[in-house]
Amino acid sequence: MKIKTKQMSYDEVANLRSWERKKPRKPSKILAGIARIALKGELKEVGFTCEKIDMDKAGDGPWMILMNHCSFTDLAIAFEVLKGKPFSIVCTKDALVGKEALMRLLGAIPTCKFVTDVTLISDMDHALNVNHASVLMYPEAGYSLDGTGTKIPERLGVLLKKLKRPVVMITSYGAFTRDPLYNNLQKRNIKVSCKMKCLFTPDELANTKVKQINEVLEDAFTFDYFKWQQENEVKVGEAFRADGLNRILYKCPHCMAEEKTEGKGIHLKCNACGATYELDEYGRLKGVNVEPKFTHVPDWFAWEREKVKEEIESGEYLLNLPCDVAILKDSKALYMVGSGTLRHDTNGFVLDGCEGKLHYEQAPNASYSVNADYFWYEIGDVVSIGTNECLYYCFTKGRDVVAKTRLAAEELYKLSKKKEATLIEKV
């Protein structure tokens, strides 16, 4: 999938009007049917099946639907299992570029990843209670990088209690293994299924404390798809299965070099020390010429997180990245405005560019994570920051810094919250 782009100067883009807020429309049944038919081919390829659990408790709807986020296949799954039921999708604003009218006819509720949006709750309420349509959202916002669950918003339980609608969870199986984000959009021959379960009825929400709701949600979004692959003996025989694995396993545990690993074919090799691993057909890591430090991809990724945390705590963490900069300000196009430098340290993000005309700062406590993506709309690996009025997309020019930046943003957020809590205690 690609996005409409346009070359413009920073001054021209700065003078454009920002997004116009519009209430979500009632989803078109005809258009939803067309979308389902168009996406059905994807599901036929994977022999899709759906298991429904406790769905009799959910009633006829509308529902508040939560879904984990692994790949583009998620969208096809949603349209299939919700066929015949009107639903709006909470989506990123970039999904509207070049096709806003069409997306709004589908009932789209546009927002920004990892940016506070005070209008989102009222938009969901409008969809549920005025349009009488269910609302589908991906609380993780970003795709899973390593096949494990990512953090969900802390106040999701409060939101669900406020909306007072049955809560339905859709969990996919095989979607990540078929099309992991790091693997350059190369799809594997894997069967995909899902489970659809009613987590809460309105009465259960009303009689359950927020803390308990959040515990149920945390459990629902806890998974490990590499482990699932191994336990279910799901075989990935494709010879490109390790392509791009360096995007998430960017730090060598043998020589500690960063951005020197290379995932190609079925191997991951450190070009600094030569340490080479094989990613076998069941997603296990095997040492080729070294005793393996890790045999499980998520364990390696978790180790990288700890190393990032150590850098932050010692004051050594620093990203200073030359990048190409694009700006998303409306639904007409993604505006390519030139080059810049993205800096990230314990003080947060600073983006400068466009011959000194662009300057943007974002504090560590602005969000619990950051929008980080690979081969985004087939343009390149990207880190995105900004506000609801203006988003800045920083393309990394081939450097493997996306995963580390996301890990660092998450750890810096946790640290900022600890500092805030300490200050409150002292007061």
C-alpha positions as CSV (number, residue, x, y, z in Angstrom):
1,M,0.0,0.0,0.0
2,K,1.2,3.5,-0.8
3,I,0.3,7.0,0.2
4,K,-0.1,10.1,-1.9
5,T,2.9,12.4,-1.5
6,K,3.7,15.9,-2.6
7,Q,6.9,17.9,-2.6
8,M,6.3,21.3,-1.0
9,S,8.4,23.9,0.9
10,Y,8.1,24.1,4.6
11,D,6.6,27.6,4.4
12,E,3.9,26.4,2.0
13,V,2.9,23.6,4.3
14,A,3.0,25.8,7.4
15,N,0.4,28.0,5.8
16,L,-2.0,25.1,5.1
17,R,-5.1,24.7,7.2
18,S,-5.0,21.9,9.7
19,W,-7.4,19.0,9.9
20,E,-11.1,19.9,10.2
21,R,-12.8,18.0,12.9
22,K,-15.9,16.1,11.7
23,K,-18.3,13.8,13.6
24,P,-18.1,10.2,12.4
25,R,-20.7,9.3,9.8
26,K,-23.0,6.3,10.0
27,P,-21.1,3.5,8.1
28,S,-22.4,2.7,4.7
29,K,-23.6,-0.9,4.5
30,I,-23.0,-1.0,0.8
31,L,-19.4,0.3,1.1
32,A,-18.7,-2.0,4.0
33,G,-19.9,-5.0,1.9
34,I,-17.7,-4.0,-1.0
35,A,-14.7,-3.6,1.4
36,R,-15.4,-7.1,2.9
37,I,-15.5,-8.7,-0.6
38,A,-12.3,-6.9,-1.7
39,L,-10.5,-8.1,1.4
40,K,-11.9,-11.6,1.4
41,G,-9.3,-12.9,-1.0
42,E,-6.6,-12.3,1.7
43,L,-8.6,-14.5,4.1
44,K,-9.2,-17.3,1.5
45,E,-5.4,-17.5,1.1
46,V,-4.9,-18.2,4.8
47,G,-7.9,-20.6,5.4
48,F,-9.3,-18.2,7.9
49,T,-11.5,-19.4,10.7
50,C,-13.1,-17.7,13.8
51,E,-13.9,-19.1,17.2
52,K,-16.6,-17.2,19.1
53,I,-16.6,-17.3,22.9
54,D,-19.4,-16.0,25.2
55,M,-20.7,-13.8,22.3
56,D,-24.3,-14.5,23.4
57,K,-23.7,-12.2,26.3
58,A,-22.8,-9.3,24.0
59,G,-26.3,-9.0,22.5
60,D,-26.8,-7.4,19.1
61,G,-24.7,-4.4,19.7
62,P,-23.5,-1.8,19.2
63,W,-20.3,-3.0,20.9
64,M,-17.0,-1.6,21.8
65,I,-14.5,-3.8,20.0
66,L,-10.9,-4.2,20.9
67,M,-8.4,-5.9,18.6
68,N,-4.7,-6.6,18.8
69,H,-2.5,-5.2,16.0
70,C,-0.2,-7.4,14.1
71,S,-0.5,-6.7,10.3
72,F,-2.7,-5.4,7.6
73,T,-4.5,-8.8,7.7
74,D,-6.2,-7.4,10.9
75,L,-8.5,-5.3,8.7
76,A,-9.7,-8.2,6.6
77,I,-10.4,-10.2,9.7
78,A,-12.5,-7.3,11.2
79,F,-14.7,-6.9,8.1
80,E,-15.3,-10.7,7.9
81,V,-16.2,-11.4,11.5
82,L,-18.3,-8.2,11.8
83,K,-20.2,-8.7,8.5
84,G,-23.7,-7.4,8.7
85,K,-23.0,-5.2,11.7
86,P,-22.3,-1.5,11.1
87,F,-19.0,-0.4,12.8
88,S,-16.7,2.5,12.8
89,I,-12.9,2.1,12.9
90,V,-10.6,4.3,15.0
91,C,-7.8,4.8,12.5
92,T,-4.7,6.9,11.9
93,K,-5.2,10.1,10.1
94,D,-2.8,9.0,7.4
95,A,-5.3,6.4,6.3
96,L,-7.5,9.2,5.0
97,V,-4.9,10.8,2.8
98,G,-6.2,10.9,-0.8
99,K,-9.5,9.2,0.2
100,E,-11.1,11.1,3.0
101,A,-14.6,11.0,1.6
102,L,-14.4,7.3,1.1
103,M,-13.1,6.6,4.6
104,R,-15.7,8.8,6.2
105,L,-18.4,6.9,4.4
106,L,-17.0,3.8,6.0
107,G,-17.5,5.6,9.4
108,A,-13.8,6.1,10.0
109,I,-12.8,7.9,13.2
110,P,-9.4,9.5,12.5
111,T,-6.9,10.2,15.2
112,C,-3.1,10.3,15.8
113,K,-1.0,7.5,17.2
114,F,0.4,8.2,20.7
115,V,-1.0,11.8,20.7
116,T,-3.5,13.0,23.3
117,D,-6.9,13.5,21.5
118,V,-9.6,15.0,23.6
119,T,-12.2,14.7,20.8
120,L,-11.8,10.9,20.4
121,I,-14.0,10.0,23.3
122,S,-16.9,12.2,22.1
123,D,-16.4,10.8,18.5
124,M,-16.7,7.2,19.8
125,D,-19.7,8.1,21.9
126,H,-21.3,9.7,18.8
127,A,-20.7,6.6,16.7
128,L,-22.2,4.3,19.4
129,N,-25.2,6.3,20.5
130,V,-26.1,8.5,17.6
131,N,-25.0,6.3,14.6
132,H,-25.8,3.1,16.5
133,A,-22.6,1.6,15.1
134,S,-20.0,-0.5,17.0
135,V,-16.6,1.0,17.4
136,L,-13.5,-1.0,16.6
137,M,-10.2,0.2,17.9
138,Y,-6.6,-1.1,18.2
139,P,-5.6,0.0,21.7
140,E,-1.9,-0.9,21.1
141,A,-2.0,1.8,18.3
142,G,1.3,0.5,16.8
143,Y,2.0,-2.9,15.3
144,S,3.8,-5.4,17.5
145,L,7.5,-5.3,16.6
146,D,8.6,-8.6,18.1
147,G,5.4,-10.6,18.2
148,T,4.5,-9.8,21.8
149,G,1.8,-7.5,23.2
150,T,2.6,-3.8,23.4
151,K,1.5,-1.4,26.1
152,I,-2.2,-0.2,26.1
153,P,-3.4,3.1,27.4
154,E,-3.6,3.3,31.1
155,R,-7.1,4.8,31.1
156,L,-8.7,2.3,28.8
157,G,-10.7,0.8,31.6
158,V,-12.1,4.3,32.5
159,L,-13.1,4.8,28.9
160,L,-14.9,1.4,28.7
161,K,-16.9,2.2,31.9
162,K,-17.8,5.6,30.5
163,L,-19.1,4.2,27.2
164,K,-21.2,1.5,28.9
165,R,-21.3,-0.9,25.9
166,P,-20.5,-4.6,25.7
167,V,-16.7,-5.0,25.3
168,V,-15.7,-7.6,22.6
169,M,-12.1,-8.7,22.1
170,I,-10.8,-10.0,18.7
171,T,-7.4,-11.8,19.0
172,S,-5.7,-13.0,15.8
173,Y,-3.5,-16.0,15.5
174,G,-1.0,-16.4,12.6
175,A,-1.4,-12.8,11.3
176,F,2.0,-11.8,12.8
177,T,3.7,-15.0,11.7
178,R,2.4,-14.5,8.2
179,D,3.4,-10.9,7.8
180,P,5.7,-9.6,10.6
181,L,6.4,-5.9,10.3
182,Y,10.2,-6.4,10.0
183,N,10.0,-8.7,7.0
184,N,9.6,-6.2,4.2
185,L,5.9,-7.0,3.5
186,Q,6.8,-10.5,2.4
187,K,3.9,-12.8,3.2
188,R,4.4,-16.3,4.4
189,N,2.2,-19.3,3.7
190,I,0.5,-19.5,7.1
191,K,-3.1,-20.2,8.2
192,V,-4.7,-17.3,10.1
193,S,-7.5,-17.6,12.7
194,C,-9.0,-15.5,15.4
195,K,-11.0,-15.7,18.7
196,M,-13.9,-13.4,19.3
197,K,-14.9,-13.1,22.9
198,C,-17.2,-10.9,25.0
199,L,-15.0,-9.6,27.9
200,F,-17.6,-7.5,29.6
201,T,-21.3,-6.7,29.5
202,P,-22.5,-3.2,30.5
203,D,-23.6,-4.6,33.9
204,E,-20.2,-6.2,34.4
205,L,-18.5,-3.0,33.6
206,A,-20.7,-1.1,36.0
207,N,-20.0,-3.5,38.8
208,T,-16.2,-4.0,38.2
209,K,-13.5,-1.6,39.5
210,V,-11.3,0.0,36.9
211,K,-8.2,-1.7,38.3
212,Q,-9.9,-5.1,37.7
213,I,-11.0,-4.1,34.2
214,N,-7.5,-3.1,33.4
215,E,-6.2,-6.5,34.7
216,V,-8.5,-8.3,32.3
217,L,-7.4,-6.1,29.4
218,E,-3.7,-6.6,30.2
219,D,-4.2,-10.3,30.2
220,A,-6.1,-10.1,26.9
221,F,-3.2,-8.2,25.3
222,T,-0.5,-10.5,26.7
223,F,0.8,-12.8,24.0
224,D,4.0,-14.1,22.4
225,Y,3.5,-15.1,18.8
226,F,7.0,-16.7,18.4
227,K,6.1,-18.9,21.4
228,W,2.7,-19.6,19.8
229,Q,4.4,-20.6,16.6
230,Q,6.7,-23.1,18.4
231,E,4.0,-24.5,20.6
232,N,1.7,-25.1,17.7
233,E,4.5,-26.3,15.4
234,V,3.7,-23.6,12.7
235,K,6.3,-24.0,10.1
236,V,7.6,-21.0,8.1
237,G,9.6,-22.6,5.3
238,E,10.2,-19.4,3.3
239,A,13.8,-18.6,2.7
240,F,13.3,-14.9,3.4
241,R,12.1,-15.4,7.0
242,A,15.0,-13.5,8.5
243,D,15.0,-10.6,6.0
244,G,15.0,-7.4,8.0
245,L,15.3,-9.1,11.4
246,N,18.0,-6.6,12.1
247,R,15.3,-4.0,12.4
248,I,14.3,-5.4,15.8
249,L,17.5,-7.3,16.7
250,Y,19.8,-4.3,16.1
251,K,22.3,-4.9,18.9
252,C,24.8,-7.7,18.9
253,P,24.9,-9.5,22.3
254,H,28.4,-10.8,21.6
255,C,30.3,-7.6,20.7
256,M,27.7,-5.0,21.8
257,A,27.9,-3.2,18.4
258,E,24.6,-1.5,17.2
259,E,23.2,-1.2,13.7
260,K,25.7,-3.8,12.4
261,T,23.4,-6.8,12.4
262,E,22.0,-7.9,9.0
263,G,19.0,-10.1,8.5
264,K,19.1,-11.9,5.2
265,G,17.6,-15.1,4.0
266,I,17.4,-17.4,7.1
267,H,20.4,-15.8,8.9
268,L,21.1,-12.9,11.2
269,K,24.8,-11.8,11.1
270,C,26.7,-9.2,13.0
271,N,29.0,-7.5,10.4
272,A,31.2,-6.2,13.3
273,C,32.2,-9.5,14.9
274,G,30.8,-12.1,12.5
275,A,28.5,-13.8,15.0
276,T,25.8,-15.5,13.0
277,Y,22.4,-17.0,13.9
278,E,19.9,-19.0,12.0
279,L,16.2,-18.3,12.4
280,D,14.8,-21.8,11.9
281,E,11.4,-22.8,10.5
282,Y,9.7,-22.6,13.8
283,G,11.0,-19.2,14.8
284,R,13.9,-20.3,17.0
285,L,17.3,-18.8,17.0
286,K,20.3,-21.1,16.6
287,G,23.9,-20.2,16.8
288,V,25.8,-21.0,13.5
289,N,29.3,-20.0,14.6
290,V,28.7,-19.0,18.2
291,E,27.1,-20.3,21.3
292,P,23.7,-18.5,21.2
293,K,23.1,-15.8,23.7
294,F,19.4,-16.0,22.9
295,T,17.2,-18.7,21.3
296,H,14.0,-16.7,21.5
297,V,13.5,-13.4,19.5
298,P,11.4,-11.6,22.2
299,D,14.1,-12.4,24.8
300,W,16.7,-10.7,22.6
301,F,14.4,-7.7,22.2
302,A,13.7,-7.6,25.9
303,W,17.4,-7.6,26.6
304,E,17.8,-4.6,24.2
305,R,15.2,-2.8,26.2
306,E,17.2,-3.3,29.4
307,K,20.3,-2.0,27.7
308,V,18.4,1.1,26.5
309,K,17.2,1.6,30.1
310,E,20.8,1.4,31.4
311,E,21.9,4.0,28.8
312,I,19.1,6.3,30.0
313,E,19.8,5.9,33.7
314,S,23.5,6.6,33.1
315,G,22.8,9.6,30.9
316,E,24.5,8.1,27.9
317,Y,21.4,7.6,25.7
318,L,21.4,9.8,22.6
319,L,19.9,9.6,19.1
320,N,21.2,12.2,16.6
321,L,19.6,11.2,13.3
322,P,19.9,12.9,9.9
323,C,16.5,12.3,8.3
324,D,14.1,13.1,5.5
325,V,11.1,15.0,6.8
326,A,7.5,14.7,5.8
327,I,4.5,16.6,7.3
328,L,0.9,15.4,7.6
329,K,-1.4,18.3,8.1
330,D,-4.5,17.5,6.1
331,S,-6.0,14.6,4.1
332,K,-4.8,15.9,0.7
333,A,-1.2,14.5,0.7
334,L,1.8,13.7,2.8
335,Y,4.0,16.7,2.2
336,M,7.7,16.0,1.7
337,V,9.4,19.2,3.0
338,G,13.2,18.4,2.9
339,S,15.8,17.2,5.3
340,G,16.4,17.6,9.0
341,T,17.9,16.2,12.2
342,L,16.0,14.3,14.9
343,R,17.6,14.3,18.3
344,H,16.3,12.2,21.2
345,D,17.8,12.1,24.7
346,T,16.6,12.3,28.3
347,N,15.0,15.6,27.6
348,G,12.8,14.2,24.8
349,F,12.7,14.8,21.1
350,V,13.9,17.8,19.1
351,L,13.4,18.0,15.4
352,D,15.2,20.7,13.4
353,G,15.2,21.1,9.6
354,C,14.2,22.9,6.4
355,E,17.1,25.3,6.6
356,G,16.3,26.4,10.2
357,K,12.6,27.0,9.6
358,L,11.4,23.8,11.3
359,H,11.8,23.4,15.0
360,Y,9.7,21.1,17.2
361,E,10.2,19.8,20.7
362,Q,8.4,17.0,22.5
363,A,8.9,16.2,26.1
364,P,9.3,12.6,27.4
365,N,6.0,12.7,29.3
366,A,4.0,13.6,26.1
367,S,3.2,10.0,25.4
368,Y,3.8,6.5,26.7
369,S,5.3,5.4,23.4
370,V,6.1,6.8,19.9
371,N,4.9,6.0,16.4
372,A,7.7,3.8,14.9
373,D,7.2,1.8,11.7
374,Y,9.1,-0.1,9.1
375,F,8.8,0.5,5.3
376,W,5.9,2.8,6.1
377,Y,3.7,3.1,3.0
378,E,6.7,1.6,1.1
379,I,8.6,4.9,1.7
380,G,11.0,3.8,4.5
381,D,11.5,3.2,8.2
382,V,10.1,6.1,10.2
383,V,9.7,7.7,13.5
384,S,6.7,10.1,13.9
385,I,6.1,12.8,16.4
386,G,3.9,15.8,16.6
387,T,0.4,17.0,17.6
388,N,-3.1,16.6,16.3
389,E,-2.7,19.6,14.1
390,C,0.7,18.6,12.6
391,L,2.6,15.3,12.5
392,Y,6.2,15.1,11.5
393,Y,7.5,11.9,9.9
394,C,11.2,11.4,10.1
395,F,12.6,8.8,7.7
396,T,15.8,7.2,8.9
397,K,17.8,6.9,5.7
398,G,18.5,3.2,6.1
399,R,19.6,3.3,9.8
400,D,18.2,0.7,12.2
401,V,17.2,3.1,14.9
402,V,13.4,2.7,14.9
403,A,13.1,-0.1,17.5
404,K,15.6,1.5,19.9
405,T,13.9,4.9,19.6
406,R,10.5,3.3,20.5
407,L,12.1,1.4,23.4
408,A,13.8,4.6,24.6
409,A,10.6,6.7,24.4
410,E,8.7,4.1,26.5
411,E,11.4,3.9,29.1
412,L,11.8,7.7,29.3
413,Y,8.0,8.0,29.8
414,K,8.1,5.6,32.7
415,L,11.0,7.5,34.2
416,S,9.2,10.8,33.8
417,K,6.1,9.4,35.6
418,K,8.2,8.1,38.4
419,K,9.7,11.6,38.8
420,E,6.3,13.1,38.8
421,A,5.1,10.7,41.5
422,T,8.1,11.4,43.6
423,L,7.5,15.1,43.4
424,I,3.8,14.6,44.4
425,E,4.9,12.5,47.4
426,K,7.3,15.3,48.6
427,V,4.5,17.9,48.3
